[in-house]
Amino acid sequence: MERIPYWNISYGLLIDLLSIPAMAVFGYGIYRHWKRIRQGKASVRQGITLDALKLGPVYVWSFLTRGIVGTRIYKKPFTGIAHGLLFWGMVVLTVGTVLVFANVLFGIPVFTGEFNRRFMGGALDAAGVAALAGVLFLLIRRLSPPERLTCFKANSGFILIEIGIIAIIITGFFIEGARIAQNGIDPGSFVGNWLGFMLPTGEGGLELHRYLWWLHGLLVLSLIAYIPFSPLAHLVLAPANAGLDTPIPGPKMGVIDFEAFEGEGEEAPSLGVSKLADFSRKNLLDISTCLKCGRCHEVCPAAQTGKHLSPKGVMVTLAEYLQEGKMHDDSLLETISTDAIYSCTTCAACMEACPVSVNQPNAILGMRQHLLMERSEMPDIMGQAHRSLEARQHPFIGTGFGPNDWRKGLEVPIYERGATEYLLWIGCSVAYEERTQHIGRAMVAILKKAGVSFGILEENRCTGDPAKQMGNEFLFSEIAGRNIEEFNELGVTKVITMCPHCFNSFTRHYPLLGAKFEVIPHAVLIRSLIEAGKITLANSGRSICYHDPCYLGRHNNVLSEPRSVVSSIGHLVEMPRHGSESFCCGAGGGNYWTEEEGTRINQTRAKEALDTGAKTIATSCPFCMLMLTDGLKKFTEEQMVQDIAELVCSQMEG
């Protein structure tokens, strides 16, 4: 039996005409989003470099995988499968509908002959069943939603949409059944054939078919028109957001062009973000795209330990301001509290969890920049660290150590222009805390044992990263500029880092200020030395769990190399949250220098490590070492935390 387009419908082309206003409303809705987003600032020096532009295929891949396929949705298997069934089912049904139009308008014989009988009917019915199963799961889940969906604000618009989609699918099946009841079995249409046995024939059946056909058509056109004004706008916004997201993990905070600000004279805009109009267009696209699903809230270390911050809460507030047109309302930083803004550890767990590629930390750090650079507002202890960084070139308040005390008793070569291959960057986190000084000493021993040509600076200093994370972009640029100048004078081309924050600054932010040198984390270098046979290790067989530093793992995708090193020393044990989904130690974003409210983040992570039963907790970040060591004090007096450089140094043979 062949399918005849507009069978039993006298004025079928009327639905084609009605599709014009539906598409016009859809287009207007998308235009409204575009107009709102265009009110933001153009992204200037936000990490868009020539090297980034060369990564065009990666942007396309991000658009296809995260934007169209929605790969991050599947991190929650049941919800992901339901979304997949609904989305791909509706895609197939939409293609089928388009083919009907192609048949009518252009005479393309899609629903005729063998193709129809053996494939199209079954494919469309299977797609309808899949979509119906997916949407029913999602609707039922909303009757007893997880806390992440309801905290701050639930996206109630989805319920109406899901009911509408169910109505569209069911009416579509009944239309098919009513047609089959009149014309006989349609090979492949297993749902339609089943319904056809139960539906009336004759004039009553024809009238039922006509009513259902018009109801179905009007529901479809209504849904199309409603999409841009509903949470379904993410069907358009999410692919755009993923495609415009830089292919570099973690927050994408660039550097501020202070010379441009000086050129504005008396009308110079304020630094950072104090109102919605201060955000970039990409920030506003993030805000528009957010689904309020709460996955960010569920993984945020601040939110999960009782702090004032919830990334979902921040995005909900920003979305409300955007929807109400409050582009220049300067009450934003009263609505979002200073405590919330400074509670962010910049760990980027929220970004990793977000199914639509929203960059929550960028929005928070933008507001933090304004609070510090324009209002001088920040938590007290963090403020002391900030002032120490300004005055003494490091943030470690109360330390009794000097910049070179870490190497007392050691013969450490000084970097010489043209004679030294690697600069071993010590940084502040290794130099000014007694516990972390052992990392530097261990790394020197490893490099000497391996015969690596290396040297250090005569005077150790900070990269300026703490200033950037606290919000003082000016101080960061000043410190980074001095470091770059010295590197250029020395002819530095290769740098080894022991702190992931230093590594991140050198690779992400320094190039925007003109730096050109290769950077390698110590974990990666150690792995290469082991593989090259430059050092040999005795495997102790002891169980070791590895904690991923956020700025090495999630931010920079250095995940396998540290694990390879740990496996060379002992038996690797994983914590439940590891790799790109690791849980923060609590130090990032300048929060090493704060007094936490609620449960301490480092204690939460330390307990998780302790529960693995591992004898040693390994990490590759000085800040993580300090935080985990402190966190363990609540549970044990045993000293369990070691940097992988210390572990390697203790197991070197020969």
C-alpha positions in Angstrom: 0.0 0.0 0.0 1.4 3.4 -1.0 1.2 6.4 1.3 -0.6 9.3 -0.4 0.4 12.7 1.0 -2.6 14.6 2.5 -4.8 11.5 2.1 -8.3 12.3 3.3 -7.4 16.0 3.8 -9.3 18.5 1.6 -7.2 21.6 2.4 -3.9 20.0 3.2 -1.9 22.8 1.6 -3.3 25.1 4.3 -0.9 23.5 6.8 1.9 24.5 4.5 0.7 28.1 4.6 0.4 28.0 8.4 4.0 26.9 8.6 5.1 30.3 7.3 3.9 32.3 10.4 5.1 29.4 12.6 8.6 29.7 11.1 8.4 33.5 11.3 7.7 33.4 15.0 10.5 30.9 15.4 12.9 33.2 13.5 11.8 36.2 15.6 12.5 34.2 18.8 16.0 33.4 17.6 16.5 37.0 16.6 15.6 38.1 20.2 18.3 35.8 21.6 20.8 37.2 19.0 19.8 40.8 19.8 20.3 40.2 23.6 23.7 38.5 23.1 24.9 41.3 20.8 24.6 43.7 23.7 27.6 42.1 25.3 31.2 43.2 24.6 33.1 41.7 21.7 35.7 39.3 22.9 39.0 41.2 22.8 42.2 39.3 23.8 40.2 36.5 25.4 42.5 33.7 24.3 41.7 34.0 20.5 45.3 33.8 19.1 46.7 32.6 15.8 47.4 29.2 17.4 43.8 29.0 18.5 42.5 29.9 15.0 44.6 27.0 13.6 42.4 24.7 15.7 39.4 25.2 13.5 38.8 21.5 13.1 38.6 21.2 16.8 35.9 23.8 17.0 34.0 21.9 14.4 34.4 18.7 16.3 33.2 20.4 19.5 30.2 21.7 17.6 29.3 18.2 16.3 30.1 16.2 19.4 29.1 18.4 22.3 26.7 20.6 20.4 24.8 18.2 18.1 25.4 14.7 19.6 25.5 16.0 23.1 28.2 13.7 24.4 28.2 15.2 27.9 24.5 14.3 28.4 25.5 10.7 28.6 27.6 11.1 31.7 24.4 10.4 33.5 23.4 7.1 31.7 19.7 6.9 32.3 19.0 10.6 31.6 21.4 10.5 28.7 19.8 7.5 27.1 16.4 9.1 27.5 17.6 12.3 25.9 19.2 10.3 23.1 16.0 8.3 22.4 14.0 11.5 22.4 16.4 13.6 20.3 17.3 11.1 17.6 13.7 9.7 17.5 12.5 13.2 16.8 15.2 13.8 14.2 14.1 10.7 12.3 10.4 11.7 12.5 11.4 15.2 11.3 13.3 13.8 8.4 10.2 11.7 7.5 8.0 14.8 7.6 10.4 16.7 5.4 10.3 13.9 2.9 6.5 14.1 2.9 6.8 17.8 1.9 9.4 16.9 -0.7 7.0 14.4 -2.2 4.2 17.0 -2.4 6.2 20.0 -3.5 8.8 18.4 -5.7 7.3 15.0 -6.6 10.1 13.0 -5.0 8.6 9.5 -4.7 9.8 8.6 -1.2 6.7 7.0 0.2 6.1 4.7 -2.7 7.2 1.2 -3.8 9.5 -1.2 -2.1 11.3 1.5 0.0 8.1 2.4 1.7 7.0 -1.1 2.3 10.2 -2.5 3.7 11.8 0.4 5.5 10.2 3.8 5.9 7.1 2.6 7.8 9.2 0.6 10.3 11.9 3.2 10.7 9.4 6.0 11.5 7.4 3.8 13.9 10.6 2.7 15.7 11.7 6.4 15.9 8.3 7.3 17.4 8.4 4.6 20.0 12.0 5.6 20.9 11.0 9.3 21.3 7.9 8.4 23.3 9.9 6.2 25.7 12.5 8.9 26.1 10.0 11.8 26.8 7.9 9.6 29.2 11.0 8.9 31.3 11.9 12.6 31.4 8.4 13.6 32.3 8.0 10.9 35.0 11.4 11.9 36.5 10.0 15.4 37.0 7.3 14.1 39.3 10.1 13.2 41.8 13.1 15.3 40.6 16.6 15.1 42.0 17.7 18.0 44.2 19.9 19.5 41.5 16.8 20.2 39.3 14.8 22.0 42.0 17.5 24.0 43.8 17.3 27.7 43.2 14.9 27.4 40.3 13.4 24.5 38.3 13.0 24.8 34.6 9.3 24.3 34.7 8.8 25.0 31.0 10.0 21.5 30.2 6.8 19.9 31.6 4.6 21.7 29.0 7.1 20.8 26.3 7.2 17.1 27.2 3.4 16.9 27.4 3.2 18.6 24.0 5.8 16.1 22.5 3.8 13.2 23.9 0.6 14.6 22.3 2.4 15.0 18.9 3.8 11.5 18.9 0.5 9.8 20.0 -1.6 11.8 17.5 0.9 10.8 14.8 0.5 7.1 15.7 -3.3 7.4 15.7 -3.3 9.2 12.4 -1.3 6.3 11.0 -3.7 3.8 12.6 -6.8 5.6 11.3 -5.3 5.5 7.7 -4.5 1.8 8.0 -7.9 1.0 9.3 -9.4 2.4 6.1 -6.8 1.1 3.6 -5.4 -2.1 5.0 -2.1 -3.2 6.5 1.0 -1.1 5.8 4.1 -3.4 5.8 6.6 -2.2 8.4 4.3 0.1 10.3 4.0 -2.1 13.4 2.4 0.5 15.6 0.0 1.8 13.0 -1.1 -1.8 12.1 -1.8 -2.5 15.8 -3.8 0.6 16.2 -5.6 0.1 12.9 -7.3 -3.0 14.2 -8.8 -1.0 17.1 -9.9 2.2 15.3 -13.3 2.6 13.4 -13.7 2.3 9.7 -16.2 4.1 7.4 -17.1 7.7 7.7 -16.5 7.8 11.4 -13.0 6.6 10.9 -12.4 9.2 8.2 -13.7 12.0 10.4 -11.5 10.8 13.3 -8.5 10.8 10.9 -9.2 14.4 9.8 -9.6 15.7 13.3 -6.4 14.0 14.5 -4.5 15.2 11.4 -5.3 18.9 12.0 -4.6 18.6 15.7 -1.3 16.9 15.0 -0.3 19.6 12.5 -1.3 22.5 14.7 0.6 21.0 17.7 3.7 20.6 15.6 3.6 24.2 14.3 2.9 25.4 17.8 5.9 23.6 19.1 8.1 25.0 16.3 7.0 28.5 17.1 7.4 28.0 20.9 11.0 26.6 20.7 12.9 29.9 21.0 10.8 31.1 23.9 11.2 27.9 25.8 14.0 25.8 27.3 14.0 24.0 23.9 15.9 27.1 22.6 19.0 25.0 23.6 18.5 23.1 20.4 19.8 26.1 18.6 21.9 27.8 21.3 23.8 24.7 22.6 25.4 23.8 19.3 26.4 27.5 18.8 27.8 27.6 22.3 29.8 24.4 21.9 31.1 25.6 18.5 32.2 28.9 19.8 33.8 27.5 22.9 37.6 27.5 22.6 39.1 23.9 22.4 41.1 24.5 25.6 39.6 23.0 28.8 39.0 25.2 31.8 38.1 28.9 32.3 39.0 31.1 29.3 40.0 34.3 31.1 42.3 36.3 28.8 44.3 39.4 29.7 42.9 42.9 30.0 44.4 45.5 27.6 45.0 48.2 30.1 46.3 50.6 27.5 43.0 50.5 25.7 41.3 51.4 29.0 43.7 54.4 29.5 42.8 55.6 26.0 39.1 56.0 26.9 39.7 59.0 29.1 37.0 60.0 31.6 34.5 57.7 30.0 36.7 54.6 30.6 34.5 51.6 31.5 35.0 49.9 34.9 37.3 46.9 35.2 35.7 43.5 35.4 32.0 42.9 35.5 29.6 44.9 37.7 26.6 44.7 35.4 25.3 42.4 32.6 26.5 44.8 29.8 30.1 44.2 31.0 30.0 40.6 29.9 31.3 39.4 26.6 28.9 38.1 24.0 30.1 34.6 24.6 29.3 35.1 28.3 25.8 36.2 27.4 25.4 33.2 25.1 26.4 31.0 28.0 23.7 32.6 30.1 21.1 32.2 27.4 22.1 28.5 26.8 22.0 27.4 30.5 19.3 24.8 31.1 19.2 25.1 34.9 19.7 21.3 35.1 21.9 21.7 38.1 24.7 19.3 37.1 27.1 22.1 37.9 25.7 22.4 41.4 26.0 18.7 41.9 29.7 18.7 41.3 30.8 22.1 42.7 33.0 21.6 45.7 31.8 24.9 47.2 28.1 24.1 46.8 28.6 20.5 48.1 30.3 21.7 51.3 27.9 24.4 52.4 29.4 27.5 50.9 27.4 30.5 49.6 28.2 29.6 46.0 26.2 27.6 43.6 27.2 27.9 39.9 23.6 27.1 39.1 22.4 29.9 41.4 24.7 32.4 39.7 23.6 31.4 36.2 19.9 31.6 37.3 20.4 35.1 38.6 22.2 36.2 35.5 19.5 34.7 33.3 16.8 36.5 35.2 18.7 39.8 34.7 19.1 39.1 31.0 15.4 38.1 30.5 14.3 41.2 32.3 16.5 43.4 30.2 18.6 44.6 33.1 21.8 45.1 31.1 22.9 48.2 33.0 21.5 47.4 36.4 24.4 47.7 38.8 22.6 45.8 41.6 24.0 42.6 40.2 26.9 42.4 42.7 24.4 42.9 45.6 22.2 40.1 44.3 25.2 37.8 43.9 27.1 38.1 47.2 30.8 38.7 47.5 31.1 35.5 49.6 29.6 33.5 46.7 31.9 35.1 44.1 35.1 34.4 46.2 34.0 30.8 47.1 34.8 29.6 43.6 37.9 27.4 43.5 38.0 27.7 39.7 38.3 23.9 39.5 36.1 23.8 36.4 34.1 20.8 37.6 31.0 22.7 36.6 32.3 23.2 33.1 33.2 19.6 32.7 29.7 18.5 33.9 27.7 21.0 31.8 25.9 19.3 28.9 25.6 22.6 26.9 29.2 23.9 27.3 28.5 26.8 29.6 31.6 28.5 31.1 30.4 29.4 34.7 33.9 30.3 36.1 34.4 33.0 33.5 31.3 34.8 34.7 32.4 34.5 38.3 36.0 35.6 37.7 34.8 38.6 35.8 32.7 39.7 38.8 35.7 39.0 41.1 37.9 41.2 39.0 35.5 44.1 39.5 35.3 43.5 43.2 39.1 43.6 43.7 40.3 46.1 41.1 37.4 48.6 41.4 36.2 48.1 45.0 39.1 46.5 46.8 36.6 43.9 48.2 37.9 40.4 49.1 38.0 38.1 52.1 40.3 39.3 54.8 42.9 36.5 54.8 42.9 36.4 51.0 43.5 40.2 51.1 46.5 39.7 53.3 48.0 37.2 50.8 47.2 39.7 48.0 49.1 42.5 49.8 52.0 40.1 50.4 52.1 39.3 46.7 52.2 43.1 45.9 54.9 43.9 48.4 57.0 40.7 48.6 56.3 39.0 45.2 54.7 36.0 46.9 51.4 35.4 48.7 52.6 33.2 51.6 51.8 35.4 54.6 53.7 34.5 57.8 56.4 32.4 56.2 59.8 32.6 57.6 61.5 31.3 54.5 63.4 33.3 51.9 63.1 32.6 48.1 66.2 30.4 48.1 66.0 28.6 51.5 64.5 25.5 49.8 67.9 24.7 48.3 70.1 25.1 51.3 72.8 22.4 51.3 72.1 21.5 47.7 74.2 22.3 44.7 71.7 23.5 42.2 72.9 25.0 38.9 71.9 28.5 37.8 70.4 28.8 34.4 72.9 30.1 31.8 72.0 31.5 28.5 72.9 29.2 25.6 74.4 26.6 28.0 71.3 25.2 29.8 68.4 23.3 28.2 65.7 23.5 30.8 64.7 26.2 33.3 63.5 24.4 36.5 60.8 26.9 37.6 60.5 26.7 41.4 57.6 29.2 42.0 56.2 30.3 45.3 54.3 27.2 46.3 57.5 25.1 46.4 59.8 27.8 47.9 57.8 29.2 50.9 56.3 26.1 52.7 58.6 23.7 54.5 56.6 20.6 53.4 56.6 21.5 49.7 60.3 22.4 49.7 60.9 18.6 49.5 59.3 18.5 46.1 61.9 20.9 44.7 64.8 19.0 46.3 63.4 15.7 45.0 63.1 17.1 41.5 66.7 18.4 41.5 67.8 14.9 42.5 65.8 13.3 39.7 67.1 15.7 37.0 70.7 15.2 38.1 70.3 11.4 38.2 68.8 11.5 34.6 71.6 13.8 33.4 69.2 16.5 32.3 70.7 19.9 31.5 68.8 22.3 33.8 69.2 25.4 35.9 67.1 27.7 38.2 66.8 31.5 38.4 69.1 33.2 40.8 66.1 34.8 42.5 63.0 32.7 42.8 59.6 34.4 42.3 55.8 33.8 41.6 54.2 33.6 38.2 51.5 36.0 39.4 48.8 33.3 39.0 47.3 33.9 42.5 46.8 37.5 41.6 44.9 36.5 38.5 42.7 34.0 40.3 42.0 36.5 43.1 40.9 39.0 40.4 43.8 41.4 40.1 44.6 41.3 36.4 46.8 44.4 36.6 49.1 42.8 39.2 49.2 39.6 37.2 50.2 41.4 34.0 52.9 43.3 35.9 54.5 40.2 37.5 54.2 38.2 34.3 55.7 41.0 32.3 58.8 41.0 34.5 59.1 37.3 34.3 58.8 37.3 30.5 61.4 40.0 30.2 63.9 38.0 32.3 63.1 34.8 30.3 63.9 36.7 27.1 67.1 38.1 28.5 68.2 34.5 29.5 67.0 33.0 26.3 64.7 30.5 28.0 63.0 28.1 25.6 62.0 25.2 27.8 60.5 25.4 31.3 59.8 22.6 33.8 57.1 23.3 36.4 56.2 21.5 39.6 53.0 23.5 40.2 50.0 23.1 37.9 49.0 26.7 38.5 52.4 27.8 37.2 52.0 25.4 34.2 48.6 26.8 33.4 49.7 30.4 33.6 52.8 29.8 31.4 50.8 28.0 28.7 47.4 29.9 28.8 48.1 33.4 29.9 51.8 34.2 29.2 51.5 33.7 25.5 48.8 36.5 25.4 51.5 38.8 26.8 54.1 37.8 24.2 55.8 34.8 25.8 57.2 32.1 23.6 58.6 29.1 25.4 57.8 25.4 25.8 56.4 24.3 29.2 56.4 20.7 30.6 54.9 19.6 33.9 57.2 17.6 36.1 54.9 14.6 36.0 55.2 14.4 32.2 58.9 14.9 32.2 59.4 12.2 34.8 57.3 9.8 32.8 59.4 10.4 29.7 62.6 9.9 31.7 61.3 6.6 33.0 60.3 5.5 29.5 63.7 6.5 28.1 65.5 4.5 30.8 67.2 7.6 32.2 66.0 6.6 35.7 65.1 3.1 37.0 62.7 2.6 39.8 62.0 -0.2 42.4 58.4 -1.0 42.5 57.4 -1.2 46.2 54.0 -2.8 45.5 52.3 -0.6 48.0 48.9 0.8 47.2 48.9 4.4 46.1 45.8 6.5 45.2 46.4 9.5 42.9 44.6 12.8 43.4 44.3 14.8 40.2 45.1 18.5 40.6 42.3 20.4 38.8 44.8 22.6 37.0 46.8 19.7 35.7 44.0 17.2 35.0 40.7 18.9 34.2 42.2 22.1 32.9 45.1 20.7 30.9 44.2 17.0 30.3 47.4 15.7 31.9 45.8 12.5 33.3 47.6 9.4 32.1 51.2 10.5 32.7 51.1 10.8 36.5 49.3 7.5 36.7 52.0 5.9 34.6 54.6 7.2 37.1 52.6 6.0 40.1 52.2 2.6 38.5 56.0 2.4 38.1 56.3 2.8 41.9 53.4 0.8 43.4 49.8 -0.3 42.8 47.5 2.4 41.6 44.2 2.7 43.4 41.5 5.1 42.1 39.1 7.3 44.1 35.5 7.3 43.0 35.9 10.8 41.6 39.1 10.9 39.5 40.5 11.9 36.2 38.5 14.7 34.5 35.8 14.3 37.2 38.2 14.6 40.1 37.1 16.5 43.2 39.0 19.7 44.1 41.3 20.0 47.1 39.9 23.5 47.8 42.9 25.6 47.2 42.2 27.1 43.8 40.9 30.6 43.1 43.0 31.9 45.9 41.0 29.9 48.4 44.2 28.5 50.0 44.2 31.8 51.8 40.6 31.8 53.2 38.7 30.6 56.3 36.0 28.2 55.0 32.4 28.1 56.1 30.6 24.8 56.3 32.5 21.5 55.7 36.1 21.9 54.6 36.6 20.9 51.0 40.1 19.4 51.8 38.6 17.2 54.5 35.9 15.9 52.1 38.6 15.0 49.6 41.0 13.6 52.2 38.3 11.3 53.5 37.6 10.1 50.0 41.2 9.2 49.5 41.5 7.5 52.9 38.4 5.4 52.2 40.3 3.7 49.3 42.5 1.9 51.8 45.6 3.1 50.0 48.8 3.4 52.1 49.9 6.6 50.2 48.1 9.5 48.6 50.1 10.8 45.6 49.6 14.1 43.9 51.5 16.4 41.5 50.6 19.8 42.9 52.2 21.6 46.0 48.9 23.2 46.9 47.0 19.8 46.7 49.8 18.3 48.9 49.3 21.0 51.6 45.5 20.9 51.5 45.3 17.1 51.6 47.9 16.9 54.4 45.9 19.4 56.4 42.6 17.6 55.6 43.9 14.3 56.8 44.6 15.6 60.3 40.9 15.2 61.1 41.1 11.5 60.5 44.7 10.3 61.1 48.1 11.5 62.4 49.8 9.5 59.7 51.7 11.4 57.0 50.3 9.9 53.9 50.6 12.6 51.2 53.5 12.7 48.8 54.3 14.4 45.5 55.1 12.0 42.7 58.6 13.6 42.5 59.2 12.5 46.2 57.9 9.0 45.5 60.1 8.7 42.4 63.2 10.0 44.2 62.7 7.5 47.1 62.4 4.6 44.7 65.3 5.4 42.3 67.8 2.7 41.9 71.6 2.9 41.2 
